[in-house]
Amino acid sequence: MSIETQTPVPTPTPPRTPRMLTAPSAKRLPGWSTWAILVGSLALGALVTVISGGFSLSGAAIVGLAIFLAAVYAISSLYEGR
């Protein structure tokens, strides 16, 4: 009398999914910060146009937009570390 033993076939394990970059430990700017930077940039743009020789709405908007783009990039890269 012989007893045959069968080895169980191992089930394949699913691949591990990579961790997301937005982990709870990642630092992120609050949602209102973009609007605050925009308002501050437009105010600074208006101040620059007044100092440079007179207020111009289009000049203030262009200067404010340039300041906004630079400020958002700088602040988010410093705070979030990207």
ZAMARGU-4260 file (C-alpha; in steps of 0.2 Angstrom, whole numbers, plus 5000, padded with zeros to 4 digits):
<rodrens>
0) 5000/5000/5000 | 5007/5016/4995 | 5002/5034/4999 | 5005/5047/4987 | 5007/5064/4993
5) 5004/5079/4982 | 5012/5095/4984 | 5000/5110/4984 | 5003/5122/4969 | 5007/5139/4976
10) 4995/5153/4971 | 5004/5167/4962 | 5004/5183/4973 | 4998/5199/4964 | 5011/5212/4960
15) 5013/5226/4973 | 5007/5243/4968 | 5018/5258/4970 | 5015/5270/4984 | 5007/5286/4979
20) 5016/5303/4979 | 5002/5310/4989 | 5005/5300/5005 | 4998/5308/5021 | 5016/5312/5026
25) 5018/5323/5010 | 5017/5342/5013 | 5005/5351/5002 | 4999/5369/5002 | 4982/5373/5007
30) 4969/5375/4994 | 4966/5394/4998 | 4985/5398/4996 | 4984/5399/4977 | 4970/5413/4978
35) 4980/5422/4992 | 4996/5422/4981 | 4985/5428/4966 | 4978/5443/4976 | 4995/5448/4983
40) 5003/5447/4966 | 4990/5458/4958 | 4991/5470/4972 | 5010/5471/4970 | 5008/5472/4951
45) 4997/5487/4954 | 5009/5495/4966 | 5023/5493/4953 | 5014/5501/4940 | 5009/5516/4951
50) 5027/5518/4956 | 5033/5517/4938 | 5023/5532/4933 | 5005/5530/4934 | 4992/5516/4936
55) 4987/5505/4921 | 4975/5491/4923 | 4983/5481/4909 | 5000/5484/4915 | 4995/5479/4933
60) 4987/5463/4926 | 5003/5458/4916 | 5015/5462/4930 | 5004/5454/4943 | 5003/5438/4932
65) 5021/5437/4930 | 5024/5439/4949 | 5010/5426/4952 | 5018/5413/4941 | 5035/5415/4949
70) 5028/5416/4966 | 5018/5400/4964 | 5032/5391/4957 | 5044/5397/4971 | 5033/5394/4986
75) 5026/5377/4981 | 5044/5371/4977 | 5050/5377/4993 | 5036/5371/5004 | 5032/5354/4995
80) 5050/5350/4991 | 5047/5346/4972
</rodrens>
